[in-house]
Amino acid sequence: MTTAEQQASRMMKMRKICGYGAAIAVTPYLLIKIAWTFGFFIPTVTYFAML
């Protein structure tokens, strides 16, 4: 492999690792957002107890 190919390969590996890191970092936010959104549409027992 040439130096350019080695650098491209190294960058692809780094890009993949950074992509996984970003996905792991965003997952809790996404799950909280989904739960919060469905909380508006699906009433809970606590909601009925306040009525």
All heavy atoms as TSV, in Angstrom:
chain	resi	resn	atom	element	x	y	z
A	1	MET	N	N	0.841	-1.187	0.000
A	1	MET	CA	C	0.000	0.000	0.000
A	1	MET	C	C	0.881	1.243	0.000
A	1	MET	O	O	1.944	1.258	0.587
A	1	MET	CB	C	-0.888	0.040	1.248
A	1	MET	CG	C	-2.125	-0.821	1.135
A	1	MET	SD	S	-3.488	-0.336	2.187
A	1	MET	CE	C	-2.886	-0.555	3.811
A	2	THR	N	N	0.373	2.241	-0.627
A	2	THR	CA	C	1.106	3.499	-0.645
A	2	THR	C	C	0.743	4.304	0.592
A	2	THR	O	O	-0.178	3.973	1.342
A	2	THR	CB	C	0.753	4.314	-1.900
A	2	THR	OG1	O	-0.626	4.652	-1.841
A	2	THR	CG2	C	1.055	3.528	-3.152
A	3	THR	N	N	1.435	5.372	0.781
A	3	THR	CA	C	1.191	6.230	1.936
A	3	THR	C	C	-0.204	6.828	1.891
A	3	THR	O	O	-0.873	6.916	2.915
A	3	THR	CB	C	2.245	7.364	1.984
A	3	THR	OG1	O	3.541	6.773	1.917
A	3	THR	CG2	C	2.122	8.142	3.259
A	4	ALA	N	N	-0.668	7.207	0.709
A	4	ALA	CA	C	-2.003	7.788	0.573
A	4	ALA	C	C	-3.077	6.755	0.922
A	4	ALA	O	O	-4.061	7.074	1.584
A	4	ALA	CB	C	-2.210	8.311	-0.833
A	5	GLU	N	N	-2.868	5.512	0.497
A	5	GLU	CA	C	-3.825	4.450	0.815
A	5	GLU	C	C	-3.836	4.148	2.303
A	5	GLU	O	O	-4.895	3.906	2.891
A	5	GLU	CB	C	-3.504	3.192	0.021
A	5	GLU	CG	C	-3.781	3.310	-1.464
A	5	GLU	CD	C	-3.315	2.086	-2.222
A	5	GLU	OE1	O	-2.591	1.241	-1.632
A	5	GLU	OE2	O	-3.673	1.969	-3.402
A	6	GLN	N	N	-2.659	4.175	2.931
A	6	GLN	CA	C	-2.583	3.930	4.369
A	6	GLN	C	C	-3.298	5.043	5.139
A	6	GLN	O	O	-4.015	4.777	6.104
A	6	GLN	CB	C	-1.125	3.849	4.818
A	6	GLN	CG	C	-0.425	2.595	4.373
A	6	GLN	CD	C	1.047	2.620	4.698
A	6	GLN	OE1	O	1.620	3.685	4.977
A	6	GLN	NE2	N	1.678	1.455	4.654
A	7	GLN	N	N	-3.095	6.265	4.703
A	7	GLN	CA	C	-3.736	7.398	5.370
A	7	GLN	C	C	-5.257	7.331	5.196
A	7	GLN	O	O	-6.007	7.567	6.140
A	7	GLN	CB	C	-3.209	8.712	4.824
A	7	GLN	CG	C	-3.737	9.912	5.582
A	7	GLN	CD	C	-3.136	11.219	5.089
A	7	GLN	OE1	O	-2.397	11.241	4.116
A	7	GLN	NE2	N	-3.459	12.295	5.773
A	8	ALA	N	N	-5.703	6.974	4.006
A	8	ALA	CA	C	-7.142	6.853	3.752
A	8	ALA	C	C	-7.735	5.739	4.611
A	8	ALA	O	O	-8.818	5.896	5.183
A	8	ALA	CB	C	-7.396	6.584	2.280
A	9	SER	N	N	-7.036	4.628	4.727
A	9	SER	CA	C	-7.502	3.518	5.553
A	9	SER	C	C	-7.585	3.923	7.020
A	9	SER	O	O	-8.553	3.613	7.718
A	9	SER	CB	C	-6.556	2.325	5.390
A	9	SER	OG	O	-6.921	1.283	6.244
A	10	ARG	N	N	-6.564	4.646	7.480
A	10	ARG	CA	C	-6.539	5.118	8.868
A	10	ARG	C	C	-7.682	6.088	9.129
A	10	ARG	O	O	-8.345	6.030	10.168
A	10	ARG	CB	C	-5.195	5.795	9.149
A	10	ARG	CG	C	-4.907	5.956	10.600
A	10	ARG	CD	C	-3.510	6.515	10.872
A	10	ARG	NE	N	-2.485	5.926	10.028
A	10	ARG	CZ	C	-1.609	6.635	9.299
A	10	ARG	NH1	N	-1.634	7.948	9.317
A	10	ARG	NH2	N	-0.707	6.032	8.560
A	11	MET	N	N	-7.946	6.958	8.173
A	11	MET	CA	C	-9.029	7.931	8.326
A	11	MET	C	C	-10.388	7.243	8.347
A	11	MET	O	O	-11.285	7.645	9.092
A	11	MET	CB	C	-8.977	8.975	7.213
A	11	MET	CG	C	-7.787	9.916	7.304
A	11	MET	SD	S	-7.760	10.880	8.805
A	11	MET	CE	C	-9.099	11.998	8.479
A	12	MET	N	N	-10.559	6.198	7.550
A	12	MET	CA	C	-11.824	5.465	7.539
A	12	MET	C	C	-12.069	4.765	8.880
A	12	MET	O	O	-13.179	4.757	9.389
A	12	MET	CB	C	-11.851	4.445	6.403
A	12	MET	CG	C	-11.985	5.073	5.021
A	12	MET	SD	S	-13.495	6.042	4.837
A	12	MET	CE	C	-14.705	4.744	4.826
A	13	LYS	N	N	-11.009	4.188	9.444
A	13	LYS	CA	C	-11.141	3.552	10.755
A	13	LYS	C	C	-11.513	4.584	11.816
A	13	LYS	O	O	-12.383	4.348	12.650
A	13	LYS	CB	C	-9.832	2.871	11.147
A	13	LYS	CG	C	-9.549	1.607	10.372
A	13	LYS	CD	C	-8.228	1.010	10.792
A	13	LYS	CE	C	-7.846	-0.159	9.920
A	13	LYS	NZ	N	-6.517	-0.694	10.239
A	14	MET	N	N	-10.852	5.733	11.764
A	14	MET	CA	C	-11.121	6.792	12.737
A	14	MET	C	C	-12.548	7.325	12.568
A	14	MET	O	O	-13.243	7.576	13.549
A	14	MET	CB	C	-10.115	7.921	12.559
A	14	MET	CG	C	-10.172	8.986	13.585
A	14	MET	SD	S	-8.806	10.114	13.306
A	14	MET	CE	C	-9.109	11.275	14.590
A	15	ARG	N	N	-12.963	7.454	11.334
A	15	ARG	CA	C	-14.315	7.946	11.056
A	15	ARG	C	C	-15.371	6.978	11.592
A	15	ARG	O	O	-16.385	7.392	12.146
A	15	ARG	CB	C	-14.462	8.121	9.551
A	15	ARG	CG	C	-15.721	8.778	9.113
A	15	ARG	CD	C	-15.682	8.984	7.617
A	15	ARG	NE	N	-16.920	9.566	7.147
A	15	ARG	CZ	C	-17.221	9.785	5.893
A	15	ARG	NH1	N	-16.355	9.460	4.960
A	15	ARG	NH2	N	-18.356	10.306	5.554
A	16	LYS	N	N	-15.115	5.688	11.439
A	16	LYS	CA	C	-16.049	4.671	11.925
A	16	LYS	C	C	-16.142	4.719	13.453
A	16	LYS	O	O	-17.234	4.681	14.018
A	16	LYS	CB	C	-15.573	3.288	11.465
A	16	LYS	CG	C	-16.526	2.179	11.749
A	16	LYS	CD	C	-16.001	0.881	11.144
A	16	LYS	CE	C	-16.970	-0.252	11.334
A	16	LYS	NZ	N	-16.487	-1.500	10.730
A	17	ILE	N	N	-15.003	4.824	14.131
A	17	ILE	CA	C	-14.977	4.891	15.589
A	17	ILE	C	C	-15.698	6.149	16.073
A	17	ILE	O	O	-16.491	6.096	17.021
A	17	ILE	CB	C	-13.526	4.845	16.111
A	17	ILE	CG1	C	-12.934	3.458	15.860
A	17	ILE	CG2	C	-13.469	5.185	17.588
A	17	ILE	CD1	C	-11.442	3.369	16.089
A	18	CYS	N	N	-15.450	7.272	15.424
A	18	CYS	CA	C	-16.116	8.525	15.805
A	18	CYS	C	C	-17.623	8.443	15.566
A	18	CYS	O	O	-18.408	8.973	16.354
A	18	CYS	CB	C	-15.528	9.698	15.029
A	18	CYS	SG	S	-13.853	10.111	15.532
A	19	GLY	N	N	-18.024	7.768	14.512
A	19	GLY	CA	C	-19.445	7.587	14.229
A	19	GLY	C	C	-20.130	6.779	15.317
A	19	GLY	O	O	-21.230	7.121	15.764
A	20	TYR	N	N	-19.485	5.696	15.754
A	20	TYR	CA	C	-20.048	4.897	16.842
A	20	TYR	C	C	-20.108	5.708	18.131
A	20	TYR	O	O	-21.073	5.618	18.886
A	20	TYR	CB	C	-19.225	3.625	17.069
A	20	TYR	CG	C	-19.437	2.558	16.027
A	20	TYR	CD1	C	-18.370	1.907	15.440
A	20	TYR	CD2	C	-20.723	2.198	15.629
A	20	TYR	CE1	C	-18.560	0.917	14.486
A	20	TYR	CE2	C	-20.935	1.212	14.671
A	20	TYR	CZ	C	-19.846	0.581	14.118
A	20	TYR	OH	O	-20.044	-0.392	13.172
A	21	GLY	N	N	-19.075	6.490	18.392
A	21	GLY	CA	C	-19.067	7.331	19.594
A	21	GLY	C	C	-20.201	8.340	19.582
A	21	GLY	O	O	-20.862	8.562	20.600
A	22	ALA	N	N	-20.441	8.954	18.429
A	22	ALA	CA	C	-21.533	9.921	18.309
A	22	ALA	C	C	-22.878	9.238	18.509
A	22	ALA	O	O	-23.772	9.777	19.178
A	22	ALA	CB	C	-21.476	10.606	16.952
A	23	ALA	N	N	-23.041	8.052	17.957
A	23	ALA	CA	C	-24.306	7.315	18.114
A	23	ALA	C	C	-24.544	6.956	19.580
A	23	ALA	O	O	-25.669	7.096	20.086
A	23	ALA	CB	C	-24.276	6.053	17.260
A	24	ILE	N	N	-23.513	6.545	20.269
A	24	ILE	CA	C	-23.646	6.206	21.694
A	24	ILE	C	C	-23.965	7.455	22.515
A	24	ILE	O	O	-24.779	7.412	23.437
A	24	ILE	CB	C	-22.353	5.529	22.205
A	24	ILE	CG1	C	-22.235	4.142	21.594
A	24	ILE	CG2	C	-22.326	5.456	23.719
A	24	ILE	CD1	C	-20.894	3.477	21.805
A	25	ALA	N	N	-23.357	8.588	22.157
A	25	ALA	CA	C	-23.599	9.827	22.894
A	25	ALA	C	C	-25.016	10.343	22.696
A	25	ALA	O	O	-25.609	10.917	23.609
A	25	ALA	CB	C	-22.588	10.888	22.455
A	26	VAL	N	N	-25.608	10.134	21.543
A	26	VAL	CA	C	-26.929	10.676	21.227
A	26	VAL	C	C	-28.064	9.744	21.675
A	26	VAL	O	O	-29.190	10.183	21.866
A	26	VAL	CB	C	-27.021	10.957	19.712
A	26	VAL	CG1	C	-28.412	11.343	19.282
A	26	VAL	CG2	C	-26.048	12.066	19.342
A	27	THR	N	N	-27.766	8.469	21.883
A	27	THR	CA	C	-28.798	7.487	22.212
A	27	THR	C	C	-29.621	7.852	23.455
A	27	THR	O	O	-30.848	7.796	23.400
A	27	THR	CB	C	-28.176	6.088	22.361
A	27	THR	OG1	O	-27.578	5.738	21.115
A	27	THR	CG2	C	-29.216	5.052	22.721
A	28	PRO	N	N	-29.014	8.250	24.575
A	28	PRO	CA	C	-29.844	8.601	25.739
A	28	PRO	C	C	-30.789	9.766	25.443
A	28	PRO	O	O	-31.954	9.737	25.849
A	28	PRO	CB	C	-28.830	8.993	26.816
A	28	PRO	CG	C	-27.575	8.345	26.412
A	28	PRO	CD	C	-27.596	8.283	24.919
A	29	TYR	N	N	-30.313	10.773	24.745
A	29	TYR	CA	C	-31.161	11.904	24.389
A	29	TYR	C	C	-32.331	11.446	23.541
A	29	TYR	O	O	-33.475	11.846	23.754
A	29	TYR	CB	C	-30.343	12.956	23.634
A	29	TYR	CG	C	-31.189	14.032	23.009
A	29	TYR	CD1	C	-31.709	15.055	23.785
A	29	TYR	CD2	C	-31.495	14.007	21.657
A	29	TYR	CE1	C	-32.508	16.040	23.222
A	29	TYR	CE2	C	-32.284	14.971	21.087
A	29	TYR	CZ	C	-32.784	15.991	21.869
A	29	TYR	OH	O	-33.573	16.954	21.309
A	30	LEU	N	N	-32.058	10.581	22.568
A	30	LEU	CA	C	-33.103	10.089	21.683
A	30	LEU	C	C	-34.158	9.297	22.457
A	30	LEU	O	O	-35.356	9.489	22.260
A	30	LEU	CB	C	-32.482	9.210	20.592
A	30	LEU	CG	C	-33.430	8.627	19.567
A	30	LEU	CD1	C	-34.077	9.733	18.739
A	30	LEU	CD2	C	-32.699	7.660	18.667
A	31	LEU	N	N	-33.726	8.434	23.368
A	31	LEU	CA	C	-34.670	7.640	24.151
A	31	LEU	C	C	-35.521	8.518	25.058
A	31	LEU	O	O	-36.731	8.301	25.190
A	31	LEU	CB	C	-33.916	6.591	24.972
A	31	LEU	CG	C	-33.213	5.512	24.162
A	31	LEU	CD1	C	-32.409	4.597	25.084
A	31	LEU	CD2	C	-34.206	4.703	23.357
A	32	ILE	N	N	-34.913	9.528	25.677
A	32	ILE	CA	C	-35.670	10.443	26.532
A	32	ILE	C	C	-36.668	11.227	25.692
A	32	ILE	O	O	-37.818	11.426	26.092
A	32	ILE	CB	C	-34.711	11.385	27.289
A	32	ILE	CG1	C	-33.936	10.586	28.331
A	32	ILE	CG2	C	-35.466	12.537	27.934
A	32	ILE	CD1	C	-32.772	11.330	28.933
A	33	LYS	N	N	-36.257	11.666	24.527
A	33	LYS	CA	C	-37.137	12.429	23.647
A	33	LYS	C	C	-38.333	11.584	23.202
A	33	LYS	O	O	-39.464	12.074	23.176
A	33	LYS	CB	C	-36.339	12.903	22.428
A	33	LYS	CG	C	-37.035	13.912	21.591
A	33	LYS	CD	C	-37.135	15.219	22.347
A	33	LYS	CE	C	-37.385	16.348	21.388
A	33	LYS	NZ	N	-37.625	17.583	22.073
A	34	ILE	N	N	-38.097	10.320	22.867
A	34	ILE	CA	C	-39.184	9.438	22.459
A	34	ILE	C	C	-40.148	9.220	23.620
A	34	ILE	O	O	-41.366	9.317	23.454
A	34	ILE	CB	C	-38.624	8.095	21.944
A	34	ILE	CG1	C	-37.918	8.305	20.605
A	34	ILE	CG2	C	-39.727	7.060	21.810
A	34	ILE	CD1	C	-37.115	7.111	20.136
A	35	ALA	N	N	-39.614	8.954	24.814
A	35	ALA	CA	C	-40.471	8.735	25.985
A	35	ALA	C	C	-41.272	9.990	26.299
A	35	ALA	O	O	-42.458	9.925	26.634
A	35	ALA	CB	C	-39.620	8.330	27.184
A	36	TRP	N	N	-40.659	11.147	26.194
A	36	TRP	CA	C	-41.327	12.418	26.471
A	36	TRP	C	C	-42.449	12.675	25.465
A	36	TRP	O	O	-43.540	13.094	25.834
A	36	TRP	CB	C	-40.280	13.532	26.414
A	36	TRP	CG	C	-40.801	14.888	26.716
A	36	TRP	CD1	C	-41.198	15.364	27.923
A	36	TRP	CD2	C	-40.959	15.961	25.797
A	36	TRP	NE1	N	-41.585	16.667	27.800
A	36	TRP	CE2	C	-41.457	17.066	26.510
A	36	TRP	CE3	C	-40.718	16.094	24.422
A	36	TRP	CZ2	C	-41.719	18.278	25.900
A	36	TRP	CZ3	C	-40.973	17.306	23.826
A	36	TRP	CH2	C	-41.473	18.375	24.555
A	37	THR	N	N	-42.174	12.384	24.202
A	37	THR	CA	C	-43.181	12.599	23.160
A	37	THR	C	C	-44.369	11.659	23.350
A	37	THR	O	O	-45.516	12.096	23.288
A	37	THR	CB	C	-42.562	12.360	21.769
A	37	THR	OG1	O	-41.457	13.250	21.608
A	37	THR	CG2	C	-43.569	12.615	20.675
A	38	PHE	N	N	-44.117	10.381	23.610
A	38	PHE	CA	C	-45.215	9.444	23.801
A	38	PHE	C	C	-45.963	9.723	25.095
A	38	PHE	O	O	-47.127	9.371	25.219
A	38	PHE	CB	C	-44.720	8.002	23.756
A	38	PHE	CG	C	-44.519	7.501	22.354
A	38	PHE	CD1	C	-43.261	7.197	21.877
A	38	PHE	CD2	C	-45.604	7.347	21.517
A	38	PHE	CE1	C	-43.081	6.740	20.591
A	38	PHE	CE2	C	-45.442	6.895	20.216
A	38	PHE	CZ	C	-44.176	6.593	19.755
A	39	GLY	N	N	-45.319	10.362	26.053
A	39	GLY	CA	C	-45.990	10.722	27.296
A	39	GLY	C	C	-47.120	11.702	27.057
A	39	GLY	O	O	-48.105	11.727	27.798
A	40	PHE	N	N	-47.014	12.524	26.029
A	40	PHE	CA	C	-48.082	13.460	25.696
A	40	PHE	C	C	-49.278	12.757	25.081
A	40	PHE	O	O	-50.411	13.171	25.253
A	40	PHE	CB	C	-47.585	14.525	24.705
A	40	PHE	CG	C	-46.872	15.651	25.362
A	40	PHE	CD1	C	-45.587	15.965	24.985
A	40	PHE	CD2	C	-47.481	16.407	26.345
A	40	PHE	CE1	C	-44.918	17.013	25.577
A	40	PHE	CE2	C	-46.817	17.454	26.949
A	40	PHE	CZ	C	-45.526	17.764	26.571
A	41	PHE	N	N	-49.030	11.674	24.351
A	41	PHE	CA	C	-50.096	11.003	23.626
A	41	PHE	C	C	-50.703	9.825	24.380
A	41	PHE	O	O	-51.831	9.442	24.121
A	41	PHE	CB	C	-49.586	10.520	22.266
A	41	PHE	CG	C	-49.125	11.652	21.400
A	41	PHE	CD1	C	-47.814	11.730	20.982
A	41	PHE	CD2	C	-50.000	12.656	21.024
A	41	PHE	CE1	C	-47.387	12.769	20.182
A	41	PHE	CE2	C	-49.581	13.704	20.229
A	41	PHE	CZ	C	-48.271	13.762	19.810
A	42	ILE	N	N	-49.962	9.248	25.308
A	42	ILE	CA	C	-50.458	8.111	26.072
A	42	ILE	C	C	-50.641	8.561	27.521
A	42	ILE	O	O	-49.661	8.721	28.246
A	42	ILE	CB	C	-49.471	6.922	26.000
A	42	ILE	CG1	C	-49.259	6.496	24.554
A	42	ILE	CG2	C	-49.968	5.764	26.856
A	42	ILE	CD1	C	-48.162	5.474	24.374
A	43	PRO	N	N	-51.860	8.792	27.955
A	43	PRO	CA	C	-52.076	9.237	29.336
A	43	PRO	C	C	-51.676	8.148	30.334
A	43	PRO	O	O	-51.839	6.960	30.068
A	43	PRO	CB	C	-53.578	9.493	29.408
A	43	PRO	CG	C	-54.111	9.351	28.043
A	43	PRO	CD	C	-53.077	8.694	27.189
A	44	THR	N	N	-51.193	8.573	31.456
A	44	THR	CA	C	-50.781	7.616	32.479
A	44	THR	C	C	-51.818	7.588	33.596
A	44	THR	O	O	-52.724	8.417	33.649
A	44	THR	CB	C	-49.415	8.005	33.062
A	44	THR	OG1	O	-49.532	9.313	33.621
A	44	THR	CG2	C	-48.337	7.998	32.000
A	45	VAL	N	N	-51.648	6.667	34.512
A	45	VAL	CA	C	-52.563	6.546	35.645
A	45	VAL	C	C	-52.500	7.811	36.498
A	45	VAL	O	O	-53.509	8.291	37.005
A	45	VAL	CB	C	-52.209	5.299	36.485
A	45	VAL	CG1	C	-53.067	5.219	37.732
A	45	VAL	CG2	C	-52.341	4.055	35.641
A	46	THR	N	N	-51.335	8.378	36.649
A	46	THR	CA	C	-51.168	9.602	37.434
A	46	THR	C	C	-51.997	10.738	36.839
A	46	THR	O	O	-52.600	11.526	37.562
A	46	THR	CB	C	-49.692	10.025	37.464
A	46	THR	OG1	O	-48.899	8.888	37.755
A	46	THR	CG2	C	-49.453	11.067	38.505
A	47	TYR	N	N	-52.059	10.796	35.547
A	47	TYR	CA	C	-52.830	11.829	34.875
A	47	TYR	C	C	-54.318	11.713	35.234
A	47	TYR	O	O	-54.983	12.686	35.547
A	47	TYR	CB	C	-52.633	11.740	33.355
A	47	TYR	CG	C	-53.504	12.688	32.568
A	47	TYR	CD1	C	-53.193	14.037	32.501
A	47	TYR	CD2	C	-54.633	12.228	31.892
A	47	TYR	CE1	C	-53.993	14.915	31.784
A	47	TYR	CE2	C	-55.427	13.084	31.173
A	47	TYR	CZ	C	-55.108	14.431	31.113
A	47	TYR	OH	O	-55.890	15.289	30.406
A	48	PHE	N	N	-54.849	10.500	35.211
A	48	PHE	CA	C	-56.259	10.294	35.537
A	48	PHE	C	C	-56.525	10.529	37.023
A	48	PHE	O	O	-57.615	10.938	37.402
A	48	PHE	CB	C	-56.706	8.878	35.144
A	48	PHE	CG	C	-56.872	8.720	33.655
A	48	PHE	CD1	C	-56.110	7.815	32.940
A	48	PHE	CD2	C	-57.796	9.492	32.969
A	48	PHE	CE1	C	-56.267	7.682	31.590
A	48	PHE	CE2	C	-57.964	9.354	31.606
A	48	PHE	CZ	C	-57.197	8.453	30.899
A	49	ALA	N	N	-55.546	10.266	37.868
A	49	ALA	CA	C	-55.727	10.471	39.301
A	49	ALA	C	C	-55.843	11.957	39.639
A	49	ALA	O	O	-56.494	12.329	40.597
A	49	ALA	CB	C	-54.563	9.863	40.064
A	50	MET	N	N	-55.256	12.823	38.814
A	50	MET	CA	C	-55.319	14.260	39.062
A	50	MET	C	C	-56.645	14.844	38.639
A	50	MET	O	O	-57.018	15.926	39.060
A	50	MET	CB	C	-54.179	14.982	38.323
A	50	MET	CG	C	-52.816	14.669	38.913
A	50	MET	SD	S	-51.490	15.704	38.244
A	50	MET	CE	C	-51.611	15.422	36.515
A	51	LEU	N	N	-57.414	14.159	37.799
A	51	LEU	CA	C	-58.700	14.692	37.328
A	51	LEU	C	C	-59.762	14.626	38.359
A	51	LEU	O	O	-60.118	14.164	39.181
A	51	LEU	CB	C	-59.150	13.947	36.072
A	51	LEU	CG	C	-58.303	14.213	34.844
A	51	LEU	CD1	C	-58.830	13.375	33.680
A	51	LEU	CD2	C	-58.337	15.663	34.447
